[in-house]
Amino acid sequence: MNISEKTLQDLEFDLVLNKVSDFCQTSLGKNLVSEIVPDSDKDNLLIKLKYTNEYLASFENENKFPLHYFETITKEIHLLEIEDSYLDIASFLKLVQLSDTTKIHLQFLKKYKDYYPTLFKLSKSLIYNSTISKSILEKLTTYGEVHQKASPLLKAIRKEMLELKAKISSSFNTVLAKALSAGHLDDIK
């Protein structure tokens, strides 16, 4: 069964989709909502209704879904597909956040699979890999800084930079002291 464009206009289907998209947390979610079309497959509709009912039921009982902010990682996924491209630190931290949020939701659905059987079944197709977060956090702090121990080479470079800064500071202070004692910097005092 196909619904005509006129019927969709009469039902103000686009306004309904706009209202739904207002609740989306990511631009990817908003885009997916804009692509929704009415479905006439009864089995498919029943599954989608079960998803919706289970999710709504979580607001009415003691087992609420953990709400977390989801950031879109479309750009990061695209960059990972390009040879010799790289991700910045903020992108790595977005991957950690999404990975951790996925873990929390999968654990939640496993714990409450009797309450949310349809969503639990859907979640079984997801794969959580703890090595993603672990590998990133071995190299980065949660504040977006590279760990001192990220690599021996980095540690050596940072040590060398500190020594160089100390030498530059010492040289500057020596020159400054000479200039001050010679009276060249009286106006700066």
MODELLER restraints for C-alpha pairs under 7 A, 6 or more apart:
rsr = mdl.restraints
at = mdl.atoms
rsr.add(forms.Gaussian(group=physical.xy_distance, feature=features.Distance(at['CA:1:A'], at['CA:40:A']), mean=5.95, stdev=0.5))
rsr.add(forms.Gaussian(group=physical.xy_distance, feature=features.Distance(at['CA:17:A'], at['CA:33:A']), mean=6.34, stdev=0.5))
rsr.add(forms.Gaussian(group=physical.xy_distance, feature=features.Distance(at['CA:17:A'], at['CA:34:A']), mean=6.32, stdev=0.5))
rsr.add(forms.Gaussian(group=physical.xy_distance, feature=features.Distance(at['CA:21:A'], at['CA:30:A']), mean=4.94, stdev=0.5))
rsr.add(forms.Gaussian(group=physical.xy_distance, feature=features.Distance(at['CA:21:A'], at['CA:33:A']), mean=6.00, stdev=0.5))
rsr.add(forms.Gaussian(group=physical.xy_distance, feature=features.Distance(at['CA:24:A'], at['CA:30:A']), mean=5.75, stdev=0.5))
rsr.add(forms.Gaussian(group=physical.xy_distance, feature=features.Distance(at['CA:25:A'], at['CA:69:A']), mean=6.90, stdev=0.5))
rsr.add(forms.Gaussian(group=physical.xy_distance, feature=features.Distance(at['CA:25:A'], at['CA:70:A']), mean=6.60, stdev=0.5))
rsr.add(forms.Gaussian(group=physical.xy_distance, feature=features.Distance(at['CA:26:A'], at['CA:70:A']), mean=6.66, stdev=0.5))
rsr.add(forms.Gaussian(group=physical.xy_distance, feature=features.Distance(at['CA:26:A'], at['CA:71:A']), mean=6.19, stdev=0.5))
rsr.add(forms.Gaussian(group=physical.xy_distance, feature=features.Distance(at['CA:26:A'], at['CA:72:A']), mean=6.04, stdev=0.5))
rsr.add(forms.Gaussian(group=physical.xy_distance, feature=features.Distance(at['CA:28:A'], at['CA:72:A']), mean=6.49, stdev=0.5))
rsr.add(forms.Gaussian(group=physical.xy_distance, feature=features.Distance(at['CA:39:A'], at['CA:45:A']), mean=6.80, stdev=0.5))
rsr.add(forms.Gaussian(group=physical.xy_distance, feature=features.Distance(at['CA:50:A'], at['CA:118:A']), mean=6.63, stdev=0.5))
rsr.add(forms.Gaussian(group=physical.xy_distance, feature=features.Distance(at['CA:51:A'], at['CA:118:A']), mean=6.28, stdev=0.5))
rsr.add(forms.Gaussian(group=physical.xy_distance, feature=features.Distance(at['CA:51:A'], at['CA:119:A']), mean=5.97, stdev=0.5))
rsr.add(forms.Gaussian(group=physical.xy_distance, feature=features.Distance(at['CA:54:A'], at['CA:116:A']), mean=5.56, stdev=0.5))
rsr.add(forms.Gaussian(group=physical.xy_distance, feature=features.Distance(at['CA:58:A'], at['CA:64:A']), mean=4.49, stdev=0.5))
rsr.add(forms.Gaussian(group=physical.xy_distance, feature=features.Distance(at['CA:58:A'], at['CA:65:A']), mean=6.15, stdev=0.5))
rsr.add(forms.Gaussian(group=physical.xy_distance, feature=features.Distance(at['CA:66:A'], at['CA:105:A']), mean=6.82, stdev=0.5))
rsr.add(forms.Gaussian(group=physical.xy_distance, feature=features.Distance(at['CA:68:A'], at['CA:101:A']), mean=6.84, stdev=0.5))
rsr.add(forms.Gaussian(group=physical.xy_distance, feature=features.Distance(at['CA:70:A'], at['CA:98:A']), mean=6.58, stdev=0.5))
rsr.add(forms.Gaussian(group=physical.xy_distance, feature=features.Distance(at['CA:71:A'], at['CA:94:A']), mean=6.91, stdev=0.5))
rsr.add(forms.Gaussian(group=physical.xy_distance, feature=features.Distance(at['CA:76:A'], at['CA:87:A']), mean=6.83, stdev=0.5))
rsr.add(forms.Gaussian(group=physical.xy_distance, feature=features.Distance(at['CA:76:A'], at['CA:91:A']), mean=6.54, stdev=0.5))
rsr.add(forms.Gaussian(group=physical.xy_distance, feature=features.Distance(at['CA:79:A'], at['CA:85:A']), mean=6.04, stdev=0.5))
rsr.add(forms.Gaussian(group=physical.xy_distance, feature=features.Distance(at['CA:79:A'], at['CA:86:A']), mean=6.77, stdev=0.5))
rsr.add(forms.Gaussian(group=physical.xy_distance, feature=features.Distance(at['CA:89:A'], at['CA:144:A']), mean=5.93, stdev=0.5))
rsr.add(forms.Gaussian(group=physical.xy_distance, feature=features.Distance(at['CA:90:A'], at['CA:144:A']), mean=6.67, stdev=0.5))
rsr.add(forms.Gaussian(group=physical.xy_distance, feature=features.Distance(at['CA:92:A'], at['CA:136:A']), mean=6.87, stdev=0.5))
rsr.add(forms.Gaussian(group=physical.xy_distance, feature=features.Distance(at['CA:96:A'], at['CA:133:A']), mean=4.89, stdev=0.5))
rsr.add(forms.Gaussian(group=physical.xy_distance, feature=features.Distance(at['CA:99:A'], at['CA:133:A']), mean=6.61, stdev=0.5))
rsr.add(forms.Gaussian(group=physical.xy_distance, feature=features.Distance(at['CA:103:A'], at['CA:128:A']), mean=6.42, stdev=0.5))
rsr.add(forms.Gaussian(group=physical.xy_distance, feature=features.Distance(at['CA:106:A'], at['CA:123:A']), mean=6.66, stdev=0.5))
rsr.add(forms.Gaussian(group=physical.xy_distance, feature=features.Distance(at['CA:109:A'], at['CA:116:A']), mean=6.96, stdev=0.5))
rsr.add(forms.Gaussian(group=physical.xy_distance, feature=features.Distance(at['CA:109:A'], at['CA:120:A']), mean=5.32, stdev=0.5))
rsr.add(forms.Gaussian(group=physical.xy_distance, feature=features.Distance(at['CA:110:A'], at['CA:120:A']), mean=6.50, stdev=0.5))
rsr.add(forms.Gaussian(group=physical.xy_distance, feature=features.Distance(at['CA:113:A'], at['CA:120:A']), mean=5.52, stdev=0.5))
rsr.add(forms.Gaussian(group=physical.xy_distance, feature=features.Distance(at['CA:138:A'], at['CA:150:A']), mean=6.82, stdev=0.5))
rsr.add(forms.Gaussian(group=physical.xy_distance, feature=features.Distance(at['CA:139:A'], at['CA:146:A']), mean=5.80, stdev=0.5))
rsr.add(forms.Gaussian(group=physical.xy_distance, feature=features.Distance(at['CA:139:A'], at['CA:147:A']), mean=5.35, stdev=0.5))
rsr.add(forms.Gaussian(group=physical.xy_distance, feature=features.Distance(at['CA:139:A'], at['CA:150:A']), mean=4.66, stdev=0.5))
rsr.add(forms.Gaussian(group=physical.xy_distance, feature=features.Distance(at['CA:140:A'], at['CA:146:A']), mean=4.46, stdev=0.5))
rsr.add(forms.Gaussian(group=physical.xy_distance, feature=features.Distance(at['CA:140:A'], at['CA:147:A']), mean=5.26, stdev=0.5))
rsr.add(forms.Gaussian(group=physical.xy_distance, feature=features.Distance(at['CA:141:A'], at['CA:147:A']), mean=6.21, stdev=0.5))
rsr.add(forms.Gaussian(group=physical.xy_distance, feature=features.Distance(at['CA:148:A'], at['CA:155:A']), mean=5.69, stdev=0.5))
rsr.add(forms.Gaussian(group=physical.xy_distance, feature=features.Distance(at['CA:149:A'], at['CA:155:A']), mean=6.26, stdev=0.5))
rsr.add(forms.Gaussian(group=physical.xy_distance, feature=features.Distance(at['CA:179:A'], at['CA:185:A']), mean=6.28, stdev=0.5))
